[in-house]
Amino acid sequence: QVQLVESGGGLVQAGGSLRLSCVTSGGFSRNTMAWYRQGTGNRRTVIATVSPTGYADVDGDVRGRFTISRDDDKNTVSLEMDDLKPGDTGVYFCNVRPPRRELWGQGTQVTVTQ
């Protein structure tokens, strides 16, 4: 069964750091992988992507603070989040880019307090 499992979220004060991990069931080495955030609404927006060759890109709001990476040998996609802000609060999901409905997992909650 193909699946993606996110972990690493938590409660942190503004300025703190978290590292999110997405462990896949494998078979995504040719896919662009992405992290998405679902804020107060139900809409999920992409915040970071990494190509099969390792080219990484992040949304302007998190540029300089978030870093996405992948390790296809370990079937893992990571998101290092530094200098967190309350606006970063939300549920974080990983998926391919563009996302496939059947790959959405439970996500991991990130809450940033003042």
Backbone as ProteinMPNN parsed JSONL, in Angstrom:
{"seq_chain_A": "QVQLVESGGGLVQAGGSLRLSCVTSGGFSRNTMAWYRQGTGNRRTVIATVSPTGYADVDGDVRGRFTISRDDDKNTVSLEMDDLKPGDTGVYFCNVRPPRRELWGQGTQVTVTQ", "coords_chain_A": {"N_chain_A": [[0.849, -1.188, 0.0], [0.612, 2.138, -0.942], [1.822, 4.857, 0.816], [2.149, 7.872, 2.786], [3.658, 9.143, 5.613], [3.538, 11.541, 8.017], [5.474, 13.277, 10.513], [6.747, 14.845, 13.528], [5.771, 17.315, 14.243], [4.601, 19.854, 16.604], [4.272, 21.845, 19.634], [5.528, 25.047, 19.837], [7.451, 27.914, 20.773], [7.462, 31.21, 19.336], [10.164, 31.864, 17.172], [11.412, 29.511, 17.616], [12.379, 26.121, 16.566], [11.582, 23.374, 14.413], [11.67, 20.054, 13.098], [10.305, 18.424, 10.491], [9.292, 15.218, 9.333], [8.713, 13.036, 6.615], [7.858, 9.919, 5.913], [7.909, 7.665, 3.347], [6.322, 5.01, 1.464], [7.972, 4.293, -0.476], [9.145, 4.363, -3.917], [8.977, 6.893, -5.001], [11.036, 8.233, -6.171], [11.214, 9.446, -8.617], [9.472, 11.49, -8.528], [8.529, 14.91, -7.975], [8.541, 16.07, -4.749], [6.614, 17.482, -2.068], [5.867, 19.783, 0.592], [2.926, 20.708, 2.248], [0.745, 23.13, 3.691], [-1.987, 23.38, 5.851], [-3.939, 25.848, 6.943], [-6.031, 27.897, 8.973], [-8.328, 27.677, 7.428], [-9.666, 25.196, 5.174], [-8.066, 24.891, 3.061], [-5.197, 23.695, 1.42], [-1.969, 24.716, 1.02], [0.936, 24.831, -1.004], [4.181, 24.86, 0.327], [6.815, 24.197, 0.077], [9.02, 22.582, -2.203], [10.756, 19.779, -3.637], [12.744, 18.576, -6.169], [13.243, 15.549, -8.2], [15.967, 15.551, -8.649], [16.911, 16.931, -6.547], [16.639, 19.662, -6.5], [15.573, 22.407, -4.727], [12.822, 24.388, -3.637], [11.162, 27.065, -2.035], [8.256, 28.634, -0.637], [7.703, 32.188, -0.743], [7.039, 33.309, 1.779], [8.291, 31.733, 3.646], [10.856, 31.612, 2.945], [14.31, 31.411, 3.513], [13.91, 30.598, 6.075], [12.793, 28.034, 6.15], [13.773, 24.774, 5.113], [13.772, 22.336, 2.682], [14.355, 18.867, 2.092], [15.435, 15.718, 0.693], [15.789, 12.167, 0.984], [16.192, 9.605, -0.837], [17.125, 7.055, -0.524], [16.4, 6.431, 2.027], [13.765, 6.794, 1.833], [12.565, 9.248, 2.59], [11.33, 12.52, 3.194], [12.16, 15.688, 4.275], [11.514, 18.578, 6.36], [13.0, 21.296, 7.497], [12.424, 23.666, 9.878], [12.962, 26.842, 10.87], [13.195, 29.73, 13.072], [10.455, 30.078, 13.669], [7.136, 31.371, 13.244], [4.023, 32.705, 14.511], [2.212, 32.697, 12.37], [2.934, 30.46, 10.972], [1.575, 28.389, 11.961], [-0.354, 25.427, 11.676], [-1.594, 22.461, 9.983], [0.637, 20.202, 8.666], [1.399, 18.606, 5.66], [2.773, 16.051, 3.561], [3.196, 15.324, 0.094], [3.073, 14.381, -3.352], [3.949, 16.562, -6.088], [2.135, 17.813, -8.696], [-0.379, 17.377, -6.114], [-1.696, 14.149, -5.161], [-4.802, 12.788, -4.546], [-5.155, 10.353, -3.211], [-2.913, 10.074, -1.712], [-2.833, 11.725, 0.483], [-2.06, 12.02, 3.851], [-2.381, 11.84, 7.452], [-1.172, 14.091, 8.344], [0.796, 16.479, 10.274], [0.597, 18.341, 13.209], [1.507, 21.684, 13.686], [2.09, 24.143, 15.999], [2.555, 27.435, 16.767], [3.38, 29.663, 19.237], [3.161, 32.987, 20.666]], "CA_chain_A": [[0.0, 0.0, 0.0], [1.383, 3.372, -1.037], [1.408, 5.817, 1.831], [3.078, 8.878, 3.278], [3.386, 9.348, 7.036], [4.221, 12.728, 8.516], [5.713, 13.356, 11.952], [7.695, 15.874, 13.945], [5.131, 18.561, 14.649], [4.515, 20.094, 18.037], [4.004, 23.195, 20.128], [6.802, 25.733, 19.979], [7.351, 29.366, 20.86], [7.992, 31.964, 18.204], [11.619, 31.868, 17.15], [11.905, 28.15, 17.78], [12.603, 25.289, 15.39], [11.062, 22.014, 14.339], [12.044, 19.298, 11.899], [9.254, 17.496, 10.089], [9.712, 14.104, 8.49], [7.689, 12.308, 5.866], [8.368, 8.611, 5.499], [7.06, 7.126, 2.29], [6.41, 3.565, 1.254], [8.921, 4.075, -1.55], [8.657, 4.488, -5.28], [8.759, 8.292, -5.359], [12.313, 8.843, -6.533], [11.062, 10.214, -9.85], [8.457, 12.511, -8.296], [8.755, 16.081, -7.146], [7.852, 15.962, -3.474], [6.268, 18.798, -1.536], [5.189, 19.966, 1.866], [1.774, 21.584, 2.163], [0.233, 23.577, 4.997], [-3.407, 23.7, 5.963], [-4.105, 26.793, 8.034], [-7.338, 27.945, 9.631], [-9.316, 27.173, 6.493], [-9.412, 23.825, 4.759], [-7.227, 24.898, 1.87], [-3.802, 23.292, 1.614], [-1.102, 25.446, 0.101], [2.293, 24.285, -1.072], [5.157, 25.79, 0.894], [8.173, 23.818, -0.303], [9.11, 21.461, -3.123], [12.104, 19.29, -3.966], [12.663, 17.792, -7.394], [13.973, 14.278, -8.129], [17.417, 15.807, -8.654], [17.277, 17.635, -5.33], [16.436, 21.109, -6.573], [14.594, 22.779, -3.712], [12.229, 25.707, -3.735], [10.243, 27.32, -0.937], [7.387, 29.79, -0.802], [8.329, 33.416, -0.293], [6.782, 33.576, 3.186], [9.153, 30.936, 4.508], [12.203, 31.595, 2.375], [15.327, 31.783, 4.487], [13.595, 29.991, 7.377], [12.469, 26.619, 5.959], [14.598, 24.046, 4.154], [13.251, 21.006, 2.342], [15.368, 17.953, 1.575], [14.951, 14.361, 0.479], [16.748, 11.068, 0.997], [15.441, 8.532, -1.479], [17.582, 5.763, 0.018], [15.642, 6.209, 3.253], [12.348, 7.083, 1.544], [12.2, 10.303, 3.524], [11.354, 13.926, 2.803], [12.214, 16.436, 5.523], [11.321, 20.023, 6.324], [13.607, 21.968, 8.632], [11.742, 24.94, 10.056], [13.641, 27.689, 11.851], [12.609, 31.052, 13.3], [9.024, 29.898, 13.45], [6.259, 32.488, 13.553], [2.634, 32.242, 14.725], [1.571, 32.477, 11.076], [3.306, 29.14, 10.453], [0.699, 27.4, 12.584], [-1.216, 24.683, 10.785], [-1.302, 21.046, 9.813], [1.575, 20.047, 7.56], [1.269, 17.35, 4.921], [3.619, 15.866, 2.391], [2.531, 14.697, -1.038], [3.782, 14.699, -4.588], [3.565, 17.84, -6.674], [0.919, 18.188, -7.994], [-0.782, 16.362, -5.135], [-2.633, 13.081, -5.512], [-5.762, 12.687, -3.449], [-5.029, 9.104, -2.445], [-1.677, 10.092, -0.928], [-2.925, 12.564, 1.679], [-2.023, 11.316, 5.121], [-2.999, 12.522, 8.58], [-0.489, 15.348, 8.598], [1.346, 16.694, 11.607], [0.197, 19.662, 13.674], [2.519, 22.622, 14.172], [1.478, 25.289, 16.65], [3.577, 28.391, 17.186], [2.808, 30.662, 20.136], [3.952, 34.208, 20.817]], "C_chain_A": [[0.89, 1.245, 0.0], [0.89, 4.339, 0.022], [2.545, 6.742, 2.195], [2.696, 9.168, 4.723], [4.236, 10.498, 7.542], [4.392, 12.669, 10.033], [6.623, 14.54, 12.251], [7.077, 17.183, 14.381], [5.106, 18.711, 16.161], [4.171, 21.531, 18.34], [5.34, 23.869, 20.396], [6.568, 27.232, 20.078], [7.926, 30.013, 19.61], [9.518, 32.068, 18.316], [12.233, 30.49, 17.269], [12.012, 27.4, 16.466], [11.917, 23.933, 15.536], [11.588, 21.375, 13.064], [10.957, 18.282, 11.628], [9.835, 16.409, 9.197], [8.504, 13.477, 7.823], [8.334, 11.016, 5.391], [7.39, 8.027, 4.492], [7.225, 5.613, 2.199], [7.357, 3.234, 0.115], [8.299, 4.268, -2.916], [8.437, 5.908, -5.744], [10.023, 8.982, -5.841], [12.22, 9.673, -7.814], [10.025, 11.317, -9.712], [9.043, 13.74, -7.608], [7.909, 15.928, -5.894], [7.634, 17.356, -2.909], [5.71, 18.697, -0.129], [4.085, 21.008, 1.654], [1.355, 21.962, 3.581], [-1.249, 23.877, 4.876], [-3.56, 24.584, 7.185], [-5.494, 26.729, 8.626], [-8.467, 27.503, 8.714], [-8.984, 25.747, 6.117], [-8.477, 23.738, 3.558], [-5.786, 24.535, 2.225], [-2.961, 23.989, 0.561], [0.304, 24.857, 0.151], [3.257, 25.31, -0.497], [6.587, 25.433, 0.524], [8.123, 22.602, -1.216], [10.574, 21.054, -3.3], [11.967, 18.334, -5.135], [13.394, 16.456, -7.235], [15.488, 14.467, -8.094], [17.869, 16.6, -7.426], [17.138, 19.138, -5.38], [15.293, 21.491, -5.642], [14.09, 24.196, -3.941], [11.245, 25.87, -2.59], [9.445, 28.574, -1.231], [8.049, 31.026, -0.209], [8.169, 33.688, 1.186], [7.746, 32.835, 4.114], [10.589, 30.89, 4.014], [13.21, 32.121, 3.396], [15.088, 31.181, 5.858], [13.37, 28.49, 7.266], [13.396, 26.024, 4.902], [14.011, 22.657, 3.938], [14.394, 20.154, 1.793], [14.742, 16.572, 1.41], [16.108, 13.375, 0.561], [16.015, 9.863, 0.435], [15.911, 7.148, -1.017], [16.814, 5.402, 1.283], [14.161, 6.494, 3.071], [11.806, 8.177, 2.472], [12.297, 11.675, 2.865], [11.264, 14.739, 4.103], [11.97, 17.916, 5.287], [11.892, 20.585, 7.614], [12.999, 23.347, 8.719], [12.411, 25.714, 11.183], [12.946, 29.032, 11.971], [11.101, 31.024, 13.041], [8.233, 31.099, 13.934], [4.844, 31.965, 13.767], [1.895, 31.972, 13.414], [1.93, 31.154, 10.435], [2.422, 28.034, 11.02], [-0.199, 26.732, 11.555], [-0.897, 23.203, 10.818], [-0.466, 20.902, 8.543], [1.468, 18.642, 6.978], [2.378, 17.255, 3.881], [2.824, 15.112, 1.333], [3.422, 14.936, -2.244], [3.278, 16.052, -5.067], [3.379, 17.636, -8.162], [0.413, 17.048, -7.112], [-1.754, 15.341, -5.712], [-3.516, 12.824, -4.299], [-5.493, 11.464, -2.576], [-3.781, 9.092, -1.56], [-1.753, 10.977, 0.317], [-2.936, 11.698, 2.932], [-2.734, 12.114, 6.199], [-2.37, 13.884, 8.843], [0.075, 15.403, 10.009], [1.112, 18.147, 12.001], [1.405, 20.457, 14.163], [1.787, 23.826, 14.753], [2.585, 26.18, 17.187], [2.915, 29.483, 18.011], [3.74, 31.864, 20.233], [4.952, 34.056, 21.948]], "O_chain_A": [[1.792, 1.384, 0.825], [-0.306, 4.612, 0.12], [3.719, 6.458, 1.957], [1.526, 9.413, 5.018], [5.465, 10.453, 7.51], [3.57, 12.09, 10.743], [7.192, 15.152, 11.347], [7.786, 18.077, 14.844], [5.529, 17.822, 16.899], [3.832, 22.322, 17.459], [6.187, 23.321, 21.102], [5.598, 27.754, 19.528], [8.766, 29.435, 18.92], [10.074, 32.319, 19.386], [13.431, 30.316, 17.049], [11.773, 27.956, 15.395], [11.709, 23.431, 16.64], [11.906, 22.055, 12.088], [10.713, 17.387, 12.437], [10.751, 16.653, 8.411], [7.419, 13.402, 8.4], [9.246, 11.03, 4.565], [6.194, 7.912, 4.76], [8.141, 5.028, 2.779], [7.541, 2.068, -0.234], [7.077, 4.33, -3.054], [7.787, 6.131, -6.765], [10.065, 10.21, -5.909], [13.077, 10.522, -8.059], [9.731, 12.011, -10.685], [9.936, 13.629, -6.768], [6.705, 15.686, -5.973], [8.369, 18.291, -3.227], [5.159, 17.674, 0.278], [4.275, 22.026, 0.989], [1.581, 21.217, 4.535], [-1.701, 24.532, 3.937], [-3.346, 24.146, 8.316], [-6.073, 25.652, 8.767], [-9.478, 26.994, 9.198], [-8.083, 25.153, 6.709], [-8.141, 22.647, 3.098], [-5.238, 25.018, 3.215], [-3.213, 23.865, -0.638], [0.789, 24.443, 1.204], [3.158, 26.498, -0.802], [7.483, 26.27, 0.64], [7.297, 21.707, -1.035], [11.491, 21.86, -3.139], [11.17, 17.396, -5.096], [14.092, 16.252, -6.241], [16.206, 13.622, -7.561], [19.052, 16.905, -7.277], [17.477, 19.826, -4.417], [14.185, 20.966, -5.754], [14.83, 25.078, -4.376], [10.566, 24.915, -2.214], [9.886, 29.458, -1.966], [8.858, 30.926, 0.714], [9.076, 34.246, 1.804], [7.985, 33.269, 5.241], [11.434, 30.21, 4.595], [12.984, 33.139, 4.051], [15.964, 31.241, 6.721], [13.716, 27.745, 8.183], [13.754, 26.684, 3.927], [13.786, 21.905, 4.886], [15.288, 20.66, 1.114], [13.658, 16.3, 1.926], [17.252, 13.706, 0.248], [15.294, 9.177, 1.16], [15.161, 6.177, -1.115], [16.601, 4.227, 1.579], [13.389, 6.445, 4.029], [10.731, 8.04, 3.057], [13.212, 11.952, 2.09], [10.385, 14.495, 4.93], [12.181, 18.44, 4.194], [11.337, 20.376, 8.693], [13.046, 24.116, 7.758], [12.414, 25.266, 12.33], [12.196, 29.432, 11.08], [10.562, 31.841, 12.293], [8.606, 31.759, 14.904], [4.498, 30.897, 13.262], [1.033, 31.094, 13.367], [1.303, 30.756, 9.454], [2.516, 26.879, 10.604], [-0.739, 27.392, 10.667], [-0.042, 22.751, 11.58], [-0.825, 21.419, 7.485], [1.448, 17.642, 7.697], [2.86, 18.272, 3.383], [1.9, 14.361, 1.645], [4.431, 15.634, -2.141], [2.32, 16.609, -4.53], [4.345, 17.319, -8.855], [0.744, 15.886, -7.345], [-2.526, 15.634, -6.625], [-3.033, 12.664, -3.178], [-5.591, 11.532, -1.351], [-3.616, 8.188, -0.742], [-0.825, 10.976, 1.126], [-3.727, 10.763, 3.05], [-3.581, 12.957, 5.906], [-2.976, 14.733, 9.497], [-0.138, 14.505, 10.823], [1.391, 19.065, 11.229], [2.216, 19.965, 14.949], [0.966, 24.449, 14.081], [3.439, 25.742, 17.958], [1.995, 30.151, 17.541], [4.93, 31.782, 19.929], [5.712, 34.983, 22.228]]}, "name": "protein", "num_of_chains": 1, "seq": "QVQLVESGGGLVQAGGSLRLSCVTSGGFSRNTMAWYRQGTGNRRTVIATVSPTGYADVDGDVRGRFTISRDDDKNTVSLEMDDLKPGDTGVYFCNVRPPRRELWGQGTQVTVTQ"}
